[in-house]
């Protein structure tokens, strides 16, 4: 098995693949065509620099992943070309005018803000509130309280994943997530990158973001048990948010270690996250694998070649749109 440094993410009707030199994306647009997008990218966590130090690089990767994830989701919606069905609200139109952005970008921006607020509420505020109720007036040890708080957060996280898996639109995203994993696994097995070959490989992968999120939850239980319990809910909440980057950095190092080696210890570390991938991934269709492979090949290209491929793809797409427009009057006649 060969290793590659490409990591990916499922987006709306497509897959994003991030290589050391750039970020590639392929989506299936509303007309069934594969549309490509690419931009050069260099992580700040370079070897030999402060940002490349252990743990620090994990914090950098965590922040970059959040930023890239939000941007690629927005960009994938644009590439699909499927207009918003509902009429924009007066507030959205007002924001669009004041910010000088399209209504689509305003809607996506509001969705991101709501998602962040939901994440803070679900995974930080709610566990603090529940654990405060459990230990109201209790003389339990600080470490015990922190461990219970962490377990409550973990249960909420797993419940949230199950809920997402039950939503119809999210199921398609999970199928593209599976396509992303199968494509990378196919490459690492040195098999031909075709939908037929990729379909034979596992949809689970040790470097998956699901593994990382579970490790963040697990490491936070131990970390905050050491930090201790504060009787003030709001001070406790603040400490959890402030220390989150450090927890993410430590979790990143654990993930890299577990993905690098193959022994009983690393298998135990990976096991819970790998099990959760049975929920966060679904078996993809052949056309989904075709999209994932297109994204992977674009990511593995040199930046100049990738930009040229995107240019040709856009020219072909534009030519197809013009041809359809020119044929429309004749068809109507």
C-alpha positions as CSV (number, residue, x, y, z in Angstrom):
1,X,0.0,0.0,0.0
2,X,1.3,3.4,-0.9
3,X,0.4,6.5,1.0
4,X,-0.8,9.9,-0.4
5,X,-1.1,13.2,1.3
6,X,-4.4,14.0,-0.4
7,X,-7.4,14.5,1.9
8,X,-10.9,15.2,0.9
9,X,-14.4,16.4,1.8
10,X,-17.8,15.7,0.4
11,X,-19.6,18.8,-0.8
12,X,-22.9,19.5,-2.4
13,X,-23.2,17.0,-5.3
14,X,-19.4,16.5,-5.4
15,X,-16.1,16.1,-3.8
16,X,-13.2,18.4,-2.8
17,X,-9.7,17.0,-2.7
18,X,-6.9,19.0,-1.0
19,X,-3.3,18.3,-2.1
20,X,-0.1,20.0,-0.8
21,X,-0.2,22.4,-3.8
22,X,-3.9,23.2,-4.1
23,X,-7.6,22.6,-3.6
24,X,-9.5,20.8,-6.3
25,X,-13.2,20.3,-6.6
26,X,-15.5,18.4,-9.0
27,X,-19.3,18.6,-8.8
28,X,-22.2,17.3,-10.9
29,X,-24.1,20.4,-12.0
30,X,-27.9,20.6,-12.5
31,X,-27.5,19.5,-16.1
32,X,-25.5,16.4,-15.2
33,X,-22.1,17.6,-16.3
34,X,-18.9,17.4,-14.2
35,X,-17.7,20.9,-13.4
36,X,-14.2,21.5,-12.1
37,X,-12.7,24.1,-9.8
38,X,-9.2,24.6,-8.5
39,X,-7.2,27.1,-6.5
40,X,-3.6,27.1,-5.4
41,X,-3.1,26.6,-1.7
42,X,-0.2,26.3,0.7
43,X,-0.7,25.4,4.3
44,X,0.9,27.7,6.8
45,X,2.1,24.6,8.8
46,X,5.3,24.2,6.8
47,X,8.2,22.1,8.2
48,X,10.9,24.2,9.7
49,X,8.5,27.0,10.8
50,X,6.8,27.7,14.1
51,X,3.4,26.8,12.5
52,X,4.9,23.4,11.5
53,X,5.7,22.4,15.1
54,X,3.9,19.4,16.6
55,X,0.5,20.4,18.1
56,X,0.8,23.9,16.6
57,X,0.4,22.4,13.1
58,X,-2.7,20.6,14.4
59,X,-4.2,23.9,15.5
60,X,-3.4,25.4,12.1
61,X,-4.9,22.4,10.3
62,X,-8.0,22.7,12.4
63,X,-8.5,26.4,11.5
64,X,-7.7,25.8,7.9
65,X,-10.1,22.9,7.6
66,X,-12.9,25.0,9.0
67,X,-12.2,27.8,6.6
68,X,-11.7,25.6,3.6
69,X,-14.8,23.5,4.4
70,X,-17.1,26.5,4.6
71,X,-15.7,28.1,1.4
72,X,-15.9,24.9,-0.6
73,X,-19.5,24.2,0.5
74,X,-20.4,27.7,-0.7
75,X,-18.4,27.3,-3.9
76,X,-20.0,23.9,-4.7
77,X,-23.5,25.4,-4.4
78,X,-22.4,28.0,-7.0
79,X,-21.0,25.4,-9.4
80,X,-24.1,23.3,-9.3
81,X,-26.0,26.2,-10.8
82,X,-29.3,25.2,-9.3
83,X,-31.1,28.4,-8.3
84,X,-32.7,28.9,-4.9
85,X,-36.3,27.7,-5.1
86,X,-37.6,30.0,-2.3
87,X,-37.9,33.7,-2.7
88,X,-35.3,35.5,-0.6
89,X,-36.6,37.3,2.5
90,X,-36.5,41.1,2.9
91,X,-33.7,40.7,5.4
92,X,-31.6,38.6,3.0
93,X,-32.2,41.2,0.2
94,X,-31.2,44.0,2.6
95,X,-28.0,42.2,3.6
96,X,-27.3,41.5,-0.1
97,X,-27.6,45.2,-0.9
98,X,-25.5,46.4,2.1
99,X,-22.8,43.8,1.7
100,X,-22.6,43.9,-2.0
101,X,-22.9,40.2,-2.3
102,X,-25.3,37.9,-4.2
103,X,-28.3,36.6,-2.5
104,X,-26.9,33.1,-2.8
105,X,-23.8,34.1,-0.9
106,X,-25.8,35.9,1.8
107,X,-27.9,32.8,2.3
108,X,-24.9,30.5,2.5
109,X,-23.2,33.0,4.9
110,X,-26.3,33.0,7.2
111,X,-26.3,29.2,7.0
112,X,-22.7,29.1,8.2
113,X,-23.4,31.5,11.1
114,X,-26.3,29.3,12.2
115,X,-24.2,26.2,11.9
116,X,-21.5,27.7,14.1
117,X,-24.1,28.8,16.6
118,X,-25.7,25.3,16.6
119,X,-22.3,23.7,17.1
120,X,-21.5,25.9,20.1
121,X,-25.0,25.3,21.6
122,X,-25.0,21.5,21.0
123,X,-21.4,20.5,21.8
124,X,-20.5,23.1,24.4
125,X,-23.4,24.8,26.1
126,X,-25.8,21.8,26.3
127,X,-23.2,19.4,27.8
128,X,-22.4,22.1,30.4
129,X,-26.0,22.7,31.2
130,X,-26.8,18.9,31.5
131,X,-23.7,18.2,33.7
132,X,-24.6,21.2,35.9
133,X,-28.0,19.7,36.5
134,X,-26.6,16.2,37.2
135,X,-24.1,17.5,39.8
136,X,-26.2,20.3,41.4
137,X,-25.3,20.2,45.1
138,X,-23.1,17.2,44.6
139,X,-19.7,16.8,46.3
140,X,-18.3,14.6,43.5
141,X,-14.7,15.0,42.6
142,X,-13.7,17.5,39.9
143,X,-12.3,14.9,37.7
144,X,-15.6,12.8,37.9
145,X,-17.7,15.8,36.9
146,X,-15.4,16.5,34.0
147,X,-15.5,12.9,32.8
148,X,-19.3,12.9,32.9
149,X,-19.5,16.2,31.1
150,X,-17.2,14.7,28.4
151,X,-19.4,11.6,28.1
152,X,-22.5,13.7,27.7
153,X,-20.8,15.7,24.9
154,X,-19.8,12.4,23.2
155,X,-23.3,11.0,23.4
156,X,-24.7,14.2,21.9
157,X,-22.1,14.0,19.1
158,X,-23.0,10.4,18.2
159,X,-26.7,11.2,18.4
160,X,-26.2,14.2,16.1
161,X,-24.4,11.9,13.5
162,X,-27.4,9.5,13.6
163,X,-29.8,12.4,13.1
164,X,-27.8,13.7,10.1
165,X,-27.8,10.2,8.6
166,X,-31.6,10.1,8.6
167,X,-31.9,13.3,6.5
168,X,-32.4,12.6,2.8
169,X,-30.2,15.3,1.4
170,X,-27.4,14.5,3.9
171,X,-27.5,10.8,2.8
172,X,-26.3,12.0,-0.7
173,X,-23.4,13.9,0.9
174,X,-22.5,10.8,2.8
175,X,-22.5,8.8,-0.4
176,X,-20.0,11.3,-1.9
177,X,-18.0,10.9,1.3
178,X,-17.8,7.2,0.6
179,X,-16.8,8.0,-3.0
180,X,-14.0,10.2,-1.7
181,X,-12.6,7.4,0.5
182,X,-12.9,4.7,-2.2
183,X,-11.0,6.9,-4.7
184,X,-8.1,7.5,-2.3
185,X,-8.1,3.8,-1.2
186,X,-8.0,2.8,-4.9
187,X,-5.0,5.0,-5.6
188,X,-3.2,3.8,-2.5
189,X,-3.7,0.2,-3.6
190,X,-2.1,1.1,-6.9
191,X,-5.3,0.1,-8.8
192,X,-6.5,1.9,-12.0
193,X,-8.5,4.9,-11.1
194,X,-11.8,3.9,-12.6
195,X,-15.3,3.8,-11.0
196,X,-15.3,0.0,-11.4
197,X,-12.0,-0.5,-9.6
198,X,-12.7,2.1,-6.9
199,X,-16.1,0.5,-6.1
200,X,-14.3,-2.6,-4.9
201,X,-12.4,-0.7,-2.1
202,X,-13.6,0.1,1.4
203,X,-15.5,3.3,2.1
204,X,-13.7,3.6,5.4
205,X,-10.3,5.4,5.8
206,X,-8.1,5.9,8.8
207,X,-7.4,9.6,8.0
208,X,-11.1,10.5,7.8
209,X,-12.4,13.6,9.5
210,X,-14.8,11.4,11.4
211,X,-11.9,9.8,13.1
212,X,-10.5,13.2,13.9
213,X,-13.7,14.5,15.4
214,X,-14.1,11.5,17.6
215,X,-10.5,11.9,18.8
216,X,-11.2,15.5,19.6
217,X,-14.2,14.4,21.7
218,X,-12.1,11.6,23.4
219,X,-9.0,13.8,24.0
220,X,-11.2,16.6,25.4
221,X,-12.6,14.2,28.1
222,X,-9.1,13.5,29.4
223,X,-7.8,17.1,28.9
224,X,-10.6,18.8,30.7
225,X,-10.5,16.3,33.5
226,X,-7.0,17.6,34.1
227,X,-8.1,21.3,33.7
228,X,-10.7,20.8,36.3
229,X,-14.3,21.8,37.0
230,X,-15.5,25.3,37.7
231,X,-18.8,25.7,39.4
232,X,-19.7,28.7,37.2
233,X,-21.3,27.3,34.0
234,X,-20.2,30.3,31.9
235,X,-16.6,30.3,33.1
236,X,-16.5,26.5,32.4
237,X,-18.0,27.1,29.0
238,X,-15.5,29.8,28.2
239,X,-12.6,27.5,29.3
240,X,-13.8,24.7,27.0
241,X,-14.0,27.1,24.0
242,X,-10.6,28.7,24.7
243,X,-8.8,25.4,25.1
244,X,-10.5,23.8,22.0
245,X,-7.6,24.7,19.6
246,X,-5.1,23.0,21.9
247,X,-7.3,19.9,22.2
248,X,-7.6,19.9,18.4
249,X,-3.8,20.1,18.1
250,X,-3.2,17.2,20.4
251,X,-5.9,15.2,18.6
252,X,-4.3,15.9,15.2
253,X,-1.0,14.4,16.5
254,X,-2.8,11.3,17.8
255,X,-4.6,10.9,14.4
256,X,-1.3,11.2,12.4
257,X,0.3,8.6,14.7
258,X,-2.6,6.2,14.4
259,X,-2.7,6.5,10.6
260,X,1.0,6.1,10.2
261,X,1.5,2.8,12.0
262,X,-0.3,-0.5,11.8
263,X,-0.3,-2.3,15.2
264,X,-2.8,-3.3,17.9
265,X,-2.4,0.1,19.7
266,X,-3.2,2.2,16.6
267,X,-6.0,-0.1,15.6
268,X,-7.6,0.4,19.0
269,X,-7.3,4.2,18.7
270,X,-8.8,4.1,15.2
271,X,-11.6,1.6,16.0
272,X,-14.3,4.0,17.3
273,X,-13.8,6.5,14.5
274,X,-13.7,3.8,11.9
275,X,-17.0,2.4,13.3
276,X,-18.6,5.8,13.1
277,X,-17.7,5.9,9.4
278,X,-20.3,3.3,8.8
279,X,-22.8,6.1,9.5
280,X,-21.0,9.1,7.9
281,X,-20.3,7.3,4.7
282,X,-22.6,5.4,2.3
283,X,-21.9,3.2,-0.7
284,X,-21.7,5.6,-3.7
285,X,-23.0,5.1,-7.2
286,X,-20.6,4.8,-10.2
287,X,-21.4,8.4,-11.3
288,X,-20.4,9.7,-7.9
289,X,-17.1,7.8,-8.1
290,X,-16.6,9.4,-11.5
291,X,-16.9,12.9,-9.9
292,X,-14.5,11.9,-7.0
293,X,-11.9,10.6,-9.4
294,X,-12.1,13.8,-11.5
295,X,-11.5,15.8,-8.3
296,X,-8.6,13.5,-7.2
297,X,-6.9,13.7,-10.6
298,X,-7.2,17.4,-10.6
299,X,-5.7,17.6,-7.1
300,X,-2.7,15.4,-8.1
301,X,-1.9,17.6,-11.1
302,X,0.7,20.4,-11.1
303,X,-1.0,23.7,-10.3
304,X,-0.5,25.1,-13.9
305,X,-1.9,21.9,-15.4
306,X,-4.8,22.0,-13.0
307,X,-5.7,25.6,-13.9
308,X,-5.5,24.7,-17.6
309,X,-7.8,21.7,-17.0
310,X,-10.3,24.0,-15.3
311,X,-10.1,26.5,-18.1
312,X,-10.9,23.9,-20.7
313,X,-13.7,22.5,-18.6
314,X,-15.3,25.9,-18.3
315,X,-14.9,26.5,-22.1
316,X,-16.7,23.2,-22.8
317,X,-19.4,24.0,-20.3
318,X,-20.0,27.5,-21.7
319,X,-20.0,26.1,-25.3
320,X,-22.7,23.6,-24.2
321,X,-24.8,26.3,-22.6
322,X,-24.6,28.4,-25.8
323,X,-25.5,25.5,-27.9
324,X,-28.6,24.8,-25.8
325,X,-29.6,28.4,-26.0
326,X,-29.2,28.5,-29.8
327,X,-31.2,25.3,-30.2
328,X,-34.0,26.4,-27.9
329,X,-36.0,28.6,-30.4
330,X,-35.8,25.9,-33.0
331,X,-37.0,23.3,-30.6
332,X,-39.9,25.5,-29.5
333,X,-40.8,26.1,-33.2
